[in-house]
Amino acid sequence: MYSSLLDAPINTELVILEITEPSLETWLNRLGLFVGGKLTRQDQEFNYHSVRVRGPKGDVVLPAGLATKVYAHLNDGNIIPLTEMKKNQDAHIEIHSGGVYLAQSLERLGLKEDTQIKFLRALPHMDYITVINRKERTRLSEGEAAKIWGFCEEGQKSQFYFAKPNQAFEVTDIMGGPQGVRHLKTHGVTPGVSLVLETVEAAQGLHAPRTQSVTVSSPQGLRLYLAHEKAGAVIVRTGG
């Protein structure tokens, strides 16, 4: 049976027949996946978490949607998504599967390719209760707080995730692509507004990733999270 990964059966060995997008083929090749190679589409629902890592610029937070697209090269030679690293593991950034917006976000955080990092921990789902321009109140996830870039009263630039309670935080930029910018705009968060963090509390519900992905794994144990348009460009057949 021939199909793209979007329609491929789950928990079944698949053989890659064709990768119709050249840039995707180059990226998969770098991760050891070639035409004729094998992989398996997973059926599990993964509860993604934002992650905190230490790099050249100190501690930074990658929202879950970004962290699943960034791959770390461990000291033992394995390559895995940041979301699968363990506490206090050391690695370097190997590659990412995002476009120019993700590259810009990583550079801002000091996490370019080949950068050494230490994985600190996966973050629990929390809500940041925030007042906008001292008028409106909104509830942001930890991942959304990590996408907001600006400076506090002391003038030091950082992610809103690290904001101190009851201090003004001036928003200068939103990290990520247009979709993330539009989403935060629905909260009233745009460049130029002033935010004040009131408190942080356990999330009322899990913050599922807005963009669904197809999860596949290689025989070597590498797990990949492919956006639907990328999964549609990988043509496979069942093995055997």
N, C-alpha and C positions, 0 to 999 in steps of 0.2 A: 504494500500500500504506500503510495506517494502522497505527501502533503507538506505544508509548511509546519513549523513548530507550533503555530497557533492552533492547528487542528490535529496535531499528532497525539497518539494515545499516551496516557500517563503510565509511569512505572514499567515501561517497555524499552528494551534496547533499540536505539535508533541509529541509523547510519546517515551521515551528512552527504547528500548528493550534490548540492549546489548552494552557493552563497551569492545571492543576486546583487548585493550592494558591495562594491569593491572596498570601500573604507571599512565596512564591517568585517569583510573577509580578512583584511590586513590585521585588524584588531584581534580577531579570533585566532589567527595564526600566531600572534605574539603570545597568546595564552596557551598555545599547544593544541588548538583545535583546527583540523584541516578537512578538506573534502576527502571522504573515505573514512574519516574518524567516527568514533561512536560517542553517544551521549544518551542521557535519560531525562525525560521531562518529569518533574516532580509534581506530586499532587498535594503537598502540604501547604497549609496556610501559614505563612511566616509573619510573626508579629515583630515588625521592624522596630528598632530602637535607635534614637540618636546616640552618637558616641562622643566621648571626650578623649582627646589625644594630646600628647605633648610634643611640640615641634620646636623649630628655631625661634618662633615668636611666643613661646610659652604654651599654656593650656588653651586649646580652642575646641569648639563643638561643631560637629558635622551633623546636620539634620539627617534623619533616616534615609530620605529619598536620595540625598547626595552620597551618604556613606555606602549604600548598596552598590554604587557605581564606581567606587574607588577601590583598587586592588593593591594589597600590600604583599611585599616579598619578604617572607620570614627568613630568619637566620638559618633555618633548616632547609631552605630552598623551595618550600611550598608557597604558592600564590593563592591568597584567599581574599574575599571582600573584607573591608574594615569591620563590618558588622559581625564577622565570625572570629575576630581576634579575641584573645583572652587577656585578662587583667595583667598588666605589667609586661606584656610581650613587646619585644623590640622588632622593628622591621624598617623597610624603606618603601616609599610610594613607588609602585611599579608602573601603573597605567590606570587610566579611567575610561569609562565608556560614555561619558557625557560630551557635550559640545563646548562651544566657546564660553558659555556662561558658567559652566562648571569649572572650566580651566581658570577663568577669572576669579571665581570664588576661592579656589584652592590657592592661587597665587596670593590673594589678599590674606589668607590665613597662614601663608608661609609653607604650604604643603605641595610644592611642585614635584614632578617626577624625580625620583632618586633621593628625595628628602628623607632623612632618618626621623622616625617617630617612635614614641612609646605609647601603647594603648593603655589608657587609664581605666575606663569602664564604660559599659553600656548604661544609658541613663534611664531612670524610671520615667513613666509618663506623668508629667506634671502640668499644671495650669498656672500661667503667669497672669494674675489679676492686675490689669494695667489701666491707668487713666490717661486719656488722650487729650492734650491741650487743656488739662485740668477741668474737663467738662464731661466727656463720654467715657464710659467704662467698658472694657472688652476683656475677653479671656483668650489668651494665646497658649498654644502648646509649646513645649520646650524646643521643638524643631523650628517653629515659627519664630520664637525668640532668638534662636541662633542665626536666622537669616537677616535679622535687622542689624544694620551697622550704623554706628554713630559715636557720640562722645557724651560723657557725663559732665558734671559741674567742674571737675578737676581738669577737663580738657583731654583726657586720655581716650583715644579711639578704641572701641571694642565692640563685641557683639552684645546685644541687649540681654542675652542669656546671663551675662556677668554683671548686669546692672545692680546697684544697691537700692534697697527699698527707700522710698520717700525722697529720692534725689531725681532731679530733672535729667532726662536723657534725650539729646537732640538727634533725630534720625537724619542721616545724610544719604543713605543708600539702602537698597534691598538686594541681598545677594541671591543669585540664581537667575532663572530665565523669566520670560514674560508671564508665564502661568503663575509662578510664585508671587510676582509683583501684583498681578491682578487679584490673587487670593487675599493677600494682606490688605489690599485696598478695600476689600469688603469689610474688613475689621476697622477701617478708618486709618490704617497705618500707611503713610506715604512719606517720602523724603520731605523734610521741612517741618514735620510735626514734632511736638514735644511729648515724651512719654514719662510717666511716673509709675514705677512698680510699687504696688501696694503690698502684695504678698504672693507667695508661691504655695500651692496646695496640690494634693493628689488629684489627678485628672478625674473628672466625672465619668468619662468613658474613654476607651482606647482611641488614639488618633491613628486611624488607618491611612496608609499612603494614598494620596489622591490619584496617582498614576499607577494603574495595575501593571503587573509585569508577569512574564512567563519565567518560571524557575527551572533551570536545567542543571544537570551535573555531569561531569566527565568521569571516565573510569578511574582517573587519578584522584577523584574526590573534590575537584574544583567545582564550586557552585556559582552559577551565573544568573543574574536577574536581568532579563532582556525586556525592554519596552516592546509593546505589541508590534510597532512598525519594524523593529529589528527582528523579532521572532518571525514575522511574516516573510522576511528575506532569506531565511534559512530553510532550504528544501531538504526533507529527510524521507527515509523509508524505514520500515520496521526491519530489525536485524534478522540474522539467520540465513 
